[in-house]
Amino acid sequence: MTRVLGVDACKAGWVGVLRTNGKVTAFVAPTIDQLVQQAEQPLDVIGIDIPIGLPDTAPRKADLLARAAIGRLSSSVFTTPVRAALQAPTHAEAVLINRELTGQGLSIQAYGLRAKLFEVDEWIDRATTRVVEVHPEVSFAYLAGAPLTVRKSTWSGSEHRRALLAAAGIILTGDLGLAGHAVGVDDVLDAGAAAWSALRVAEGEAISLPDPPETFADGRPAAIWV
């Protein structure tokens, strides 16, 4: 029995979609540790929508390839800042550091993810399950056989993604265990897409962008799996 967990960041912290033997349930927790504990062990693979492997002096190939795979919705992939920039105490300082090392600045949105980036960066050293980075829009593009053109914030966009996941065995209906939690539809869809990619990894069907993954000074393989 294959058990995989797809994870996405949300306002409440983290949301996870667990797929076990065709059954789908979901969890919400303020920390990644607590989320994984709710899913219980053993898990075969965890797919998470957060960069793993922070670059040193240049943009990651994973981000560039993900943009190419997504096409029109490529703005959903932000360029992962270098580690030194994320460690800066202010956004202004981070921009200077990132520009000095890569020739590019960084958005306030990318800098704002630093807490979650470092939370995962620290947690992954303790994880007992294989953890891979995913990007939901890349997963949806592969599910559809072509880049999607309508955002999931729209009715048609969310319904299209829900149907794609259902056809692949990730059926997101009912409360899923999320009753009483203020979790956005887009976050649940993204966690579902992460679970689909995690399942492909577990079954040996996934590919990585790039192939092989890059490795930076932190020693972690940097690639988006789909």
C-alpha positions as CSV (number, residue, x, y, z in Angstrom):
1,M,0.0,0.0,0.0
2,T,1.5,3.3,-1.1
3,R,1.1,6.3,1.2
4,V,2.1,9.7,-0.1
5,L,1.6,13.2,1.3
6,G,1.3,16.4,-0.8
7,V,2.0,19.6,1.1
8,D,1.4,23.3,0.3
9,A,1.9,26.4,2.4
10,C,-1.2,28.3,3.5
11,K,-2.2,31.1,5.9
12,A,-2.8,28.6,8.7
13,G,0.7,27.2,8.2
14,W,0.6,24.1,6.0
15,V,-2.0,21.9,4.4
16,G,-1.4,18.3,3.4
17,V,-3.3,15.9,1.2
18,L,-2.7,12.2,2.1
19,R,-3.4,9.6,-0.5
20,T,-3.6,6.0,0.9
21,N,-4.8,3.1,-1.2
22,G,-7.0,5.3,-3.3
23,K,-8.5,7.2,-0.3
24,V,-7.8,10.9,0.1
25,T,-7.8,12.9,3.4
26,A,-6.3,16.2,4.4
27,F,-4.7,17.9,7.4
28,V,-3.8,21.4,8.5
29,A,-1.1,22.3,11.0
30,P,0.9,25.4,11.9
31,T,4.3,23.7,11.4
32,I,5.5,21.1,8.9
33,D,6.5,18.8,11.7
34,Q,3.0,18.8,13.1
35,L,1.5,18.2,9.7
36,V,3.6,15.2,9.0
37,Q,2.9,13.8,12.5
38,Q,-0.9,14.0,11.7
39,A,-0.4,12.0,8.5
40,E,1.3,9.3,10.6
41,Q,4.1,7.0,9.4
42,P,5.1,5.2,7.3
43,L,4.9,7.5,4.3
44,D,6.6,6.5,1.1
45,V,7.2,10.1,-0.3
46,I,6.3,13.6,0.7
47,G,6.0,16.2,-2.1
48,I,6.2,19.8,-1.0
49,D,5.6,23.0,-2.9
50,I,8.7,24.9,-1.5
51,P,12.2,25.2,-2.9
52,I,14.6,22.5,-1.6
53,G,18.2,23.3,-2.3
54,L,19.0,27.1,-2.1
55,P,21.3,28.5,-4.7
56,D,24.6,30.2,-4.1
57,T,25.4,32.5,-7.0
58,A,22.9,31.9,-9.8
59,P,19.3,31.1,-10.5
60,R,18.2,27.5,-10.2
61,K,17.7,25.5,-13.3
62,A,14.6,24.0,-11.7
63,D,12.9,27.4,-11.6
64,L,13.8,28.2,-15.2
65,L,12.6,24.8,-16.5
66,A,9.4,25.0,-14.5
67,R,8.6,28.4,-16.1
68,A,9.1,26.9,-19.5
69,A,6.8,24.0,-18.7
70,I,4.0,26.2,-17.4
71,G,4.0,28.8,-20.2
72,R,1.4,31.5,-19.8
73,L,1.2,31.0,-16.0
74,S,5.0,31.1,-15.5
75,S,4.7,34.0,-13.1
76,S,3.6,31.5,-10.5
77,V,7.2,30.3,-10.3
78,F,9.4,32.7,-8.4
79,T,13.2,32.7,-8.8
80,T,14.6,31.2,-5.6
81,P,16.9,33.8,-3.9
82,V,20.4,32.8,-2.9
83,R,20.8,31.6,0.6
84,A,22.8,34.7,1.7
85,A,20.0,37.0,0.5
86,L,17.4,35.0,2.5
87,Q,19.5,35.3,5.6
88,A,19.5,39.1,5.3
89,P,17.4,40.9,8.1
90,T,15.6,43.2,5.7
91,H,14.2,43.0,2.2
92,A,16.4,46.0,1.1
93,E,19.6,44.2,2.2
94,A,18.4,41.0,0.6
95,V,17.9,42.8,-2.8
96,L,21.5,44.1,-2.7
97,I,23.0,40.7,-1.8
98,N,20.9,38.9,-4.4
99,R,21.8,41.4,-7.1
100,E,25.5,41.3,-6.3
101,L,25.6,37.5,-6.5
102,T,23.2,36.8,-9.3
103,G,22.6,40.1,-11.1
104,Q,18.9,40.0,-10.2
105,G,16.9,41.6,-7.4
106,L,14.1,39.7,-5.6
107,S,10.5,40.5,-4.9
108,I,9.1,41.2,-1.5
109,Q,6.9,38.1,-2.0
110,A,9.9,35.8,-2.5
111,Y,11.6,37.4,0.6
112,G,8.4,36.9,2.5
113,L,8.7,33.2,2.1
114,R,12.0,33.0,4.0
115,A,10.5,31.7,7.2
116,K,8.8,28.8,5.5
117,L,11.9,28.1,3.4
118,F,14.1,27.9,6.4
119,E,11.5,25.9,8.3
120,V,11.6,23.2,5.6
121,D,15.4,23.6,5.2
122,E,15.8,22.7,8.9
123,W,13.1,20.0,9.0
124,I,14.3,18.1,6.0
125,D,17.5,17.1,7.9
126,R,15.3,15.2,10.4
127,A,12.7,13.8,8.0
128,T,12.6,10.0,7.9
129,T,10.7,9.9,4.6
130,R,12.0,10.9,1.2
131,V,11.0,14.5,0.5
132,V,10.9,16.0,-3.0
133,E,10.1,19.5,-4.3
134,V,7.2,19.9,-6.6
135,H,5.4,22.8,-8.3
136,P,1.6,22.4,-8.6
137,E,1.3,24.2,-11.9
138,V,4.0,22.0,-13.4
139,S,2.1,19.0,-12.2
140,F,-1.2,20.3,-13.6
141,A,0.5,20.9,-17.0
142,Y,1.7,17.3,-17.1
143,L,-1.7,16.0,-16.0
144,A,-3.4,18.0,-18.8
145,G,-0.7,17.2,-21.4
146,A,-0.2,21.0,-22.0
147,P,0.2,24.1,-20.0
148,L,-3.0,25.4,-18.4
149,T,-4.1,28.9,-19.4
150,V,-6.7,29.7,-16.7
151,R,-5.7,30.5,-13.2
152,K,-7.0,28.3,-10.3
153,S,-8.5,31.4,-8.6
154,T,-11.3,31.3,-11.2
155,W,-14.2,28.9,-11.2
156,S,-13.3,27.2,-14.4
157,G,-9.7,27.0,-13.5
158,S,-10.3,25.4,-10.1
159,E,-12.9,22.9,-11.6
160,H,-10.5,22.0,-14.4
161,R,-7.8,21.2,-11.9
162,R,-10.1,19.3,-9.6
163,A,-11.2,17.2,-12.6
164,L,-7.6,16.5,-13.7
165,L,-6.7,15.3,-10.2
166,A,-9.9,13.1,-10.0
167,A,-9.0,11.4,-13.2
168,A,-5.6,10.6,-11.8
169,G,-7.0,9.2,-8.6
170,I,-6.7,12.2,-6.3
171,I,-10.4,12.9,-5.6
172,L,-11.0,16.1,-3.7
173,T,-14.6,16.0,-2.6
174,G,-16.4,16.5,0.7
175,D,-14.7,18.2,3.7
176,L,-11.7,15.9,3.5
177,G,-11.1,16.5,7.2
178,L,-10.8,20.2,6.7
179,A,-14.1,21.3,8.2
180,G,-13.5,24.3,10.5
181,H,-10.2,25.2,8.9
182,A,-9.9,28.3,6.8
183,V,-7.9,26.8,4.0
184,G,-8.3,28.2,0.4
185,V,-9.5,26.1,-2.5
186,D,-6.2,26.8,-4.3
187,D,-4.1,25.6,-1.4
188,V,-6.0,22.2,-1.3
189,L,-5.7,21.8,-5.1
190,D,-2.0,22.5,-4.9
191,A,-1.5,20.0,-2.1
192,G,-3.5,17.5,-4.2
193,A,-1.2,18.1,-7.2
194,A,1.8,17.7,-4.9
195,A,0.4,14.3,-3.7
196,W,0.0,13.2,-7.4
197,S,3.6,14.0,-8.1
198,A,4.7,12.3,-4.9
199,L,2.8,9.2,-6.0
200,R,4.6,9.2,-9.3
201,V,8.0,9.5,-7.5
202,A,7.0,6.6,-5.2
203,E,6.0,4.4,-8.2
204,G,9.2,5.3,-10.2
205,E,7.3,7.2,-12.9
206,A,8.4,10.7,-12.1
207,I,10.9,12.9,-13.9
208,S,13.0,15.7,-12.4
209,L,13.6,19.2,-13.7
210,P,16.5,19.3,-14.3
211,D,17.7,15.7,-14.8
212,P,20.0,15.1,-12.9
213,P,19.2,17.6,-10.1
214,E,21.6,20.4,-9.3
215,T,23.5,20.5,-6.1
216,F,24.6,23.6,-4.2
217,A,26.7,24.3,-1.2
218,D,23.9,22.9,1.1
219,G,24.3,19.5,-0.6
220,R,20.6,19.0,-1.3
221,P,19.5,17.9,-4.8
222,A,17.6,20.8,-6.3
223,A,15.0,19.7,-8.8
224,I,11.2,19.9,-9.3
225,W,9.6,16.5,-9.6
226,V,6.6,15.7,-11.7
